[in-house]
Amino acid sequence: MCADQFDNLDKHTQWGIDFLERYAKFVKERIEIEQNYAKQLRNLVKKYCPKRSSKDEEPRFTSCLAFFNILNELNDYAGQREVVAEEMGHRVYGELMRYSHDLKTERKMHLQEGRKAQQYLDMCWKQMDNSKKKFERECREAEKAQQSYERLDNDTNATKADVEKAKQQLNLRTHMADENKNEYAAQLQNFNGEQHKHYYIVIPQIYKHLQEMDERRTIKLSECYKGFADSERKVIPIISKCLEGMILAAKSVDERKDSQIVIDSFKSGFEPPGDFPFEDYSQHIYRTVSDGTISTPKQEGMKIDPKTTVGKAKGKLWLFGKKPKGPALEDFSHLPPEQRRKKLQQRIDELNRELQKETDQKDALIKMKDVYEKNPQMGDPGSLQPKLAETMSNMDRLRMEIHKNEVKKSLLYSLHYSPEGSYTDDANQEVRGLPQQHAHHNEFDDEFEDDDPLPAIGHCKAIYPFDGHNEGTLAMKEGEVLYIIEEDKGDGWTRARRQNGEEGYVPTSYIDVTLEKNSKGAVTYI
């Protein structure tokens, strides 16, 4: 390359550094995109991940479990995007910035060397040019002195002294011209040598250094391009596993299993309601006209005397014995029979696990006590007695709880299942299977007689029909609206009243209750 292209090389190398820094800026923005993308993905996963506060809220459906697995895979995917950003920042962006700084320093050094070489060559040229001009000036002066001498020498009127003086002046000018000639020749020779050295040695060497620098810049860009792609390629296997995990999660969705979970969750244990009986309202008319008219026989026991019912309903009737002192919070009486049975079984299983833990702890304490008794230096056996007594007390308490829940479960089973283990044909078997103490309620009616009926504290709507064959219960039809005079106290029964004053107990699970706390006469039970 010609030496006169130094300025163009200056511009080109500056463009190369600008391009490298531009690519570094591109990589930096790409890193920010990856970081923001990973952050947004993690926030998205956090937003849609379930906040589990209890075991009851844990996802059970395969579609939900699959979605949560997909969220976990997506969270791992976000982590890989962070890895890409970190790799690009360390391997590409950081390296580019360090190299850019070194490149600027090296370029500045080479350009300064080139400028110094050019300045030195310019100085040699000026010295040569000055000697040349001086030689040219002395030559003109010598030429004038020669012309003056020749003119005086040919002039007959000129004196010999004037001619001699002109001759001396000519010799002086000639001598000075010869000295400047020699000086000019020396300066010219020196300049030509320096110029040859400049264009054939110094500048080519500087250009070579600039070329090597620019080629290294190009190689560095190539390496960074490759590192940019490698940062992404390294995480592809892990990202592929994340995507495969999402596909496996999608394949794990089982619609039949989900349907079975719904069935098991909402299975109540109640039989569908039976056929509505025919109610013949014309039998009184036909009986009045003719006693021989065929009519539907009146079913004794189905019709309840309003006066008797109202009087009996005033008493504190509790179908499972005495009125409980407070609401039962652990018998799941608000659930249908099937769900209540499952909850009781879960409670029994939990208590059995706790009992096993206490049993293991008791065995460990007994073994430790034996060791202390055999080796008193290891510890005092009496120090373990309080802990052992506490453990035994906890075991007794847990056994009582297990027995209590087993009794509840057995009673629930006897009320809702036939002896063969299948559901009974009549959903009202629950009422017919009530303890017998309510069948003899009449003898206690007078003890609980009140002068005034209880005030209504709300109303309810029958969801299912209820026959109410047992004493103290109230028959109702589906959709019938009743007054609530006593809330469910934990035994699964609610005391209600018809508009005609007829009172009795109905299953809480058969009705939709609306309490009116602010109504007149509302009663609060503690």
Secondary structure, 3 states (H helix, E strand, C coil): CCHHHHHHHHHHHHHHHHHHHHHHHHHHHHHHHHHHHHHHHHHHHHHHCCCCCCHHHCCCCHHHHHHHHHHHHHHHHHHHHHHHHHHHHHHHHHHHHHHHHHHHHHHHHHHHHHHHHHHHHHHHHHHHHHHHHHHHHHHHHHHHHHHHHHHHHHCCCCCHHHHHHHHHHHHHHHHHHHHHHHHHHHHHHHHHHHHHHHHHHHHHHHHHHHHHHHHHHHHHHHHHHHHHHHHHHCCHHHHHHHHHHHHHHHHCCCHHHHHHHHHHHHCCCCCCCCCCCCCCCCHHHHHHHCCCCCCCCCCCCCCCCHHHHHHHHCCCCCCCCCCCCCCCCCCCCCCCHHHHHHHHHHHHHHHHHHHHHHHHHHHHHHHHHHHHHHCHHHCCHHHHHHHHHHHHHHHHHHHHHHHHHHHHHHHHHHHHECCCCCECCCCCHHHHCCCHHHHHHHHHHHHHCCCCCCCCCEEEEECCCECCCCCCECCECCCCEEEEEECCCCCCEEEEECCCCCEEEEEHHHEEEEECCCCCCCCCCC
